[in-house]
Amino acid sequence: MAGIKAFQAIRFSKDDITNFICPPYDVISSDEKERLKKLSPFNIVNIELSDSFCEKNKYENAADLFKMWQDEGVLVHDEKPALYFYEQVFDDHGIKMTRGGFFAALELSDPHSDKSLIKPHEKTLAKPKDDRLELLRATKANISPIFCLFEDENFIVKNICKKICRKVPSAIAKDKDGTFHKLWIVNDECIIKTIEQYLSCKKMFIADGHHRYETAWNYSQERKEKDENYSLQKDYNYVLTYFCPMEDPGISIWPTHRVIEEPVGLESNIDKYFDIHSSKDFQKLSKKEIQPIMIFKNSKYRVLTIKKDSFLKKAMPSNSRAYRNLAVSILHSILTPNVDASEFTYVKNDKEAVLLAQKTGSIAIIVPPTPVESLKVISLNNEMMPQKSTYFYPKVASGIVMRTVESC
């Protein structure tokens, strides 16, 4: 059972929190971090990506700031458990879109178990998990949420979201990309019970925050061993989560492109496994079941499509068709099979990828986005896609709501 429950959020006391929120830690560059810090001394990036201070390391400093902001009333702790409804209004390549959902606490289960109702889809790395675990140990709080999708075929949650989002929000923000963030606090027991029961047996598909989810699980197991009064209801057995229906029309998945020095064997792999097309065919071919790859090298574009389906089956024999057909899977398994994922530079904008390739004398690899249906099938098959296979846009902001993992 994938249990969820209302919780008492820690959040900023102001109504306009524009200067206090930040993107998730893993998409913040050093320049962006400095820009956010200049917005306000209370921007959550000071905790999310804290710096060392005096003799205290960055995690100790983050914990001190978190406590200080609560003591000074910058952050408040809500008195009643609630669900926190959240809407983002944004521009997606010239189209105005709205994505709606809510924050709640999600009961943790083993991310490596096939029996779990919580379904990841991407591989994780040890270094960011170690970093997030140190922050969690120090602050004893979920500073930023994970992001989960669920099936809402009866539009139960979607209809509740629509009604709530007609009201005046409790907090608002606008980020540098022009996305409007709106928050509503709902402690109506009937609404809470309806949603908790409706989602109790639903599968949850992790869209974003795989490292944070595994970190929360690892922390819960660590605490379980040390807690003489352990119970499943302890706060550390849950993680702050943003839930969004899979059917929401505001779901937008962007591709993440790659830049790398030309690997050994690239051209021989292209000759052996791929047909070559003009760059003008990329969009049309991207709608096919088997996705294409576009290469930028030496100021020229080439679009590659796999010659034979049998090449996919041979390279990925234990994977589903949905997995094999993705451009990112073909890239890592056939085009550059001997290149470690850490060797790539990941770029969300195709023009930026090409500019970086030109600047560094590298090649840019442009891929189509992963369809949400493919993500669903792959997750249900308990398969792990290559890193950076999905980029859900916009990101769920850090600092909208936070949650303690240790009861006072």
C-alpha positions in Angstrom: 0.0 0.0 0.0 1.3 3.4 -1.0 0.0 5.4 2.0 -0.1 9.2 2.0 -1.1 11.5 4.8 -1.6 15.2 5.6 1.1 16.9 7.5 2.0 20.2 9.3 4.2 22.1 6.9 7.0 24.4 7.7 6.7 27.3 5.3 7.6 31.0 4.8 5.4 33.4 6.7 5.0 35.9 3.8 2.3 35.7 1.2 4.6 36.6 -1.6 7.5 34.1 -1.5 9.1 35.0 -4.9 12.5 35.9 -3.3 12.5 32.8 -1.1 12.1 29.8 -3.4 14.6 28.1 -5.6 14.8 25.3 -8.1 15.8 21.8 -6.9 19.5 21.5 -5.9 20.6 19.5 -8.9 19.8 22.1 -11.5 21.3 25.1 -9.8 24.6 26.3 -11.3 27.1 28.3 -9.2 26.0 31.5 -11.0 22.4 30.8 -10.3 23.1 30.1 -6.7 24.7 33.5 -6.3 21.8 35.2 -8.0 19.3 33.5 -5.7 21.3 34.4 -2.6 21.2 38.1 -3.7 17.3 37.9 -3.8 17.1 37.5 -0.1 19.2 36.3 2.9 16.3 34.0 3.5 16.2 32.3 0.1 16.0 28.6 0.7 19.1 28.0 -1.5 21.0 29.0 1.6 19.8 25.8 3.2 19.4 23.6 0.1 22.9 24.3 -1.0 24.4 25.8 2.1 28.0 27.1 2.5 30.3 26.4 5.4 30.4 29.2 8.0 33.2 29.8 10.5 34.1 26.4 12.0 30.8 24.8 10.9 30.5 22.7 7.8 27.8 23.4 5.2 25.3 20.9 6.7 25.7 22.2 10.2 25.3 25.7 8.9 22.1 24.7 7.0 20.7 23.2 10.2 21.5 26.4 12.2 19.8 28.6 9.5 16.8 26.4 9.4 16.3 26.6 13.2 17.1 30.3 13.3 14.6 31.1 10.6 11.9 29.3 12.6 12.9 31.0 15.8 12.7 34.4 14.1 9.4 33.8 12.5 10.7 33.8 8.9 9.4 30.2 8.8 6.2 29.1 10.5 5.0 25.6 11.5 1.4 25.0 10.7 -0.7 23.9 13.7 -3.1 21.6 11.8 -2.3 18.7 9.4 -3.2 19.7 5.8 -2.8 18.9 2.2 -1.1 21.7 0.3 -2.5 22.3 -3.2 -0.1 23.7 -5.7 -0.5 25.1 -9.2 2.1 26.2 -11.7 1.2 28.4 -14.6 3.9 28.5 -17.2 4.9 29.0 -20.9 6.0 25.9 -22.7 7.5 26.8 -26.1 5.0 29.6 -26.6 2.0 27.7 -25.2 0.4 28.8 -21.9 0.0 25.7 -19.6 -1.2 25.0 -16.1 -0.1 22.0 -13.9 -2.0 21.2 -10.7 -1.5 18.8 -7.8 -0.8 18.8 -4.1 1.8 18.2 -1.4 1.4 15.4 1.1 3.6 12.9 3.0 4.3 9.7 1.2 5.0 6.4 3.1 8.4 5.1 2.1 9.0 1.6 0.8 12.1 -0.1 -0.6 13.0 1.5 -3.9 14.7 -1.6 -5.0 11.8 -3.9 -4.4 9.7 -5.1 -7.3 6.7 -5.4 -5.0 6.7 -1.7 -4.0 3.9 0.5 -5.4 6.4 3.3 -5.7 8.0 3.0 -9.1 11.3 4.8 -9.9 12.6 4.9 -13.5 16.1 6.3 -13.4 19.4 5.1 -12.0 21.0 7.1 -9.1 24.5 8.0 -8.2 26.2 7.6 -4.8 27.6 11.1 -4.5 24.4 13.1 -4.6 22.7 10.6 -2.3 25.5 11.0 0.3 25.2 14.8 0.0 21.4 14.8 0.5 21.7 12.3 3.4 24.1 14.6 5.2 21.6 17.5 4.8 18.7 15.4 6.0 20.6 14.2 9.0 21.5 17.8 9.9 18.2 19.5 9.3 15.9 16.6 10.1 13.6 17.9 7.4 12.6 17.4 3.8 13.7 20.8 2.4 12.5 20.0 -1.1 9.9 17.4 -2.3 10.0 14.5 -4.7 7.6 14.6 -7.6 5.2 11.6 -8.2 2.7 10.9 -10.9 -0.4 8.7 -10.4 -3.3 7.6 -12.5 -6.5 9.6 -11.9 -8.7 8.0 -14.4 -11.9 9.1 -12.6 -10.6 12.7 -12.2 -11.3 12.6 -8.5 -8.2 14.6 -7.5 -8.3 16.7 -10.7 -11.8 17.9 -9.9 -10.9 18.7 -6.3 -7.9 20.6 -7.5 -10.1 22.7 -9.9 -12.4 23.7 -7.1 -9.7 24.6 -4.6 -7.6 26.6 -7.2 -10.6 29.0 -7.8 -10.0 30.4 -4.4 -7.5 33.0 -3.3 -4.1 31.3 -2.7 -2.3 31.4 0.6 1.1 32.1 -1.1 2.3 33.1 -4.5 5.6 33.4 -6.3 7.0 34.1 -9.8 10.4 32.7 -10.8 12.9 34.0 -13.3 11.5 31.8 -16.0 8.1 33.5 -15.6 6.4 30.5 -14.0 3.7 31.5 -11.4 3.5 29.3 -8.3 0.4 29.3 -6.2 -0.3 27.5 -2.9 -3.5 26.6 -1.1 -3.7 25.2 2.4 -6.5 22.6 2.8 -7.2 21.1 6.2 -10.8 20.1 5.5 -11.0 16.5 6.9 -13.5 15.3 4.3 -11.2 16.3 1.4 -8.1 14.9 3.2 -9.9 11.6 3.8 -11.2 11.3 0.2 -7.7 11.8 -1.3 -5.9 9.6 1.2 -8.3 6.7 0.6 -8.4 7.2 -3.2 -4.6 7.1 -3.5 -4.1 4.3 -0.9 -3.8 1.6 -3.5 -2.4 3.6 -6.4 1.0 3.1 -7.9 3.2 6.1 -7.6 5.6 6.9 -10.5 8.6 9.0 -9.4 8.9 11.8 -12.0 11.7 13.7 -10.3 13.7 13.3 -7.1 15.0 9.8 -7.4 18.1 10.7 -5.3 16.0 12.4 -2.6 13.6 9.4 -2.4 16.4 6.9 -2.0 18.0 9.2 0.6 14.8 9.4 2.6 14.5 5.6 2.5 18.1 5.2 3.6 17.6 7.7 6.5 14.4 5.8 7.6 16.4 2.5 7.8 19.1 4.2 9.7 16.6 5.6 12.2 14.8 2.3 12.5 17.9 0.6 13.8 18.5 3.3 16.4 14.9 4.1 17.6 13.9 2.0 20.6 10.3 3.2 20.1 10.1 2.5 16.4 6.8 2.4 14.6 5.7 2.7 11.0 3.9 6.0 11.8 7.1 7.8 12.7 7.6 10.9 10.5 10.9 9.6 9.1 9.1 6.8 7.4 7.5 9.4 5.1 8.8 11.8 2.6 7.5 15.2 1.4 6.0 14.6 -2.1 4.3 16.6 -4.8 1.5 14.5 -6.4 0.2 15.2 -9.9 -2.3 13.2 -11.9 -0.8 11.5 -15.0 -3.9 12.8 -16.9 -3.1 16.5 -16.1 -2.8 18.4 -19.4 0.0 20.4 -17.9 2.4 17.5 -17.8 5.4 18.5 -20.0 8.5 16.3 -20.4 11.5 18.0 -22.0 14.5 16.1 -23.4 18.0 16.3 -21.9 20.7 16.5 -24.6 24.3 15.4 -24.3 27.6 17.0 -25.2 30.8 15.0 -25.2 34.2 14.7 -26.9 33.9 12.3 -29.8 34.1 8.8 -28.4 36.2 6.1 -30.0 34.2 4.1 -32.5 31.4 6.6 -33.0 31.6 6.6 -36.8 31.9 2.9 -37.1 28.9 2.4 -34.9 26.9 4.9 -37.0 27.9 3.0 -40.2 27.0 -0.4 -38.8 23.8 0.3 -36.9 22.1 3.4 -38.3 20.5 4.9 -41.4 21.2 8.6 -41.9 18.6 11.3 -42.6 18.5 15.1 -43.0 18.1 17.2 -40.0 14.7 18.5 -41.3 13.3 15.0 -40.8 14.0 15.0 -37.0 10.6 16.2 -35.8 8.7 13.8 -38.1 10.9 10.8 -37.1 10.5 11.7 -33.4 6.9 10.7 -33.7 7.8 7.2 -34.7 7.7 4.3 -32.2 11.5 4.0 -32.3 13.0 7.4 -31.6 15.8 8.9 -33.7 19.0 10.6 -32.5 20.4 13.8 -34.0 24.2 14.3 -34.0 25.9 17.7 -34.4 29.6 17.3 -35.5 31.9 19.5 -37.4 29.1 22.1 -38.0 26.9 19.4 -39.6 23.7 17.7 -38.4 22.8 14.1 -39.1 19.7 12.3 -37.9 20.1 8.6 -37.1 17.5 5.8 -37.1 18.3 2.2 -36.2 18.6 -0.1 -39.3 17.0 -3.2 -37.7 14.9 -3.9 -34.7 17.0 -6.9 -34.1 19.9 -4.6 -33.2 17.8 -3.2 -30.3 16.9 -6.7 -29.1 20.5 -7.9 -29.1 21.8 -4.8 -27.3 19.0 -4.7 -24.7 17.7 -8.4 -24.5 16.2 -8.1 -21.0 14.5 -4.8 -21.6 10.9 -4.0 -22.7 10.1 -2.6 -26.2 9.2 0.7 -24.6 12.7 0.9 -23.1 14.5 -0.2 -26.2 12.6 2.3 -28.4 13.8 5.4 -26.5 16.5 7.5 -28.1 18.4 7.7 -24.7 18.5 3.9 -24.5 19.7 3.5 -28.1 22.3 6.2 -27.4 23.8 4.6 -24.4 23.4 0.9 -25.5 24.4 1.1 -29.2 25.8 4.5 -30.3 28.1 5.0 -27.3 28.0 1.8 -25.3 31.4 2.2 -23.7 30.9 5.7 -22.5 30.1 6.2 -18.8 27.1 8.4 -18.1 29.3 10.7 -16.0 31.4 11.6 -19.0 28.5 13.5 -20.7 27.6 17.1 -20.1 23.8 17.3 -19.9 22.0 20.3 -21.4 18.2 20.8 -21.6 18.2 23.2 -24.6 19.3 21.9 -28.0 20.7 25.3 -29.1 22.8 25.5 -25.9 24.1 22.0 -26.6 25.2 22.9 -30.1 26.8 26.1 -28.9 28.7 24.2 -26.2 29.8 21.6 -28.7 31.1 24.4 -31.1 32.9 26.1 -28.2 34.6 23.0 -26.9 35.2 21.1 -30.2 32.9 18.4 -29.0 29.8 16.8 -30.5 26.2 17.4 -29.4 23.7 14.6 -29.3 20.1 15.8 -29.5 17.3 13.4 -28.4 13.5 13.6 -28.4 11.5 13.8 -25.1 10.5 10.6 -23.3 6.7 10.0 -23.7 4.9 9.8 -20.3 3.3 6.5 -21.4 6.8 5.0 -22.0 7.8 6.1 -18.5 4.8 4.4 -17.1 5.5 1.1 -18.9 9.2 1.1 -18.0 8.4 1.9 -14.4 5.9 -0.9 -14.2 8.5 -3.3 -15.6 10.9 -2.2 -12.8 13.4 -1.1 -15.4 15.9 1.8 -14.8 16.4 4.2 -17.7 19.7 6.0 -18.2 20.3 9.0 -16.1 18.8 12.3 -17.3 16.2 10.5 -19.4 13.4 12.9 -18.4 13.1 16.5 -17.5 9.7 17.5 -16.2 9.1 21.1 -16.8 8.7 23.3 -14.8 10.5 21.9 -11.8 8.7 21.8 -8.5 10.2 24.7 -6.5 12.1 24.1 -3.2 10.8 26.3 -0.4 7.1 26.2 -1.2 6.5 23.9 1.8 8.9 21.9 4.0 8.4 19.0 6.4 10.1 17.8 9.5 11.0 14.1 9.7 11.4 14.0 13.5 8.5 14.7 15.8 9.1 17.3 18.4 
